[in-house]
Amino acid sequence: RIVSAEALIRWQHPTRGFISPGEFIPLAEENGLILPIGEWLLWDICKQIRRWHDEGLATPRIAINLSGRQFQRQNLPDLLAQVIVDTDIQPSDIELEITEGTIMSDAESNIEMLVMLKRMGFTLAIDDFGTGYSSLSYLKRFPIDVLKIDYSFIRDITTDTNSAELVRGIISMAHGLKLEVVAEGVETQ
């Protein structure tokens, strides 16, 4: 059964076709447009969840990526509370994804934000886990629910025994910490 889904932004340019988020998200981060884009996405996704509920559909938890800039904003909990109330959905309908690099950029103060979001009822995920930023001593302190293993580890697990062992180790560690595990980018059996 489907247990969750992830909302991903794509840009349909009128002449260039689909533009990868890898191309426009860094630019949006750099010039500050990521904040209005991120807010629009939160509203749009939560409105869609409301429409699915109104249609009687059982919806899985929907994962939403938070940019580093969004996560660092002190008004994030207020914005999320407003969106949840105005769209009449539950925080448990949403999984907030924060990259490992963002969380580790100021781990001590970020723990406070994570605790606040967790108390509000959101599911929390560390995205791109294993990309080199994490301190395992912090990992046990973060109030997270889901560990998303970065695709760079997943893509070679069928051909590279080192990659396979690293992924086995990450899964074992995550399960030992009572976390859900997601392997990003799986496209084959």
Protein Blocks (a to p, Z undefined) as FASTA:
>chain_A
ZZbdcdddddddfklopadfklmmmmmmmnopmmmmmmmmmmmmmmmmmmmmmnopacdd
ddddddfklmmpmklmmmmmmmmmmnopafklpccdddfklmmmmmmlmmmmmmmmmmno
pacddehihihpacfklmmmpccfbdcddfklmmmmmmmmklmmmmmmmmmmmmmnopac
ddehiabZZ
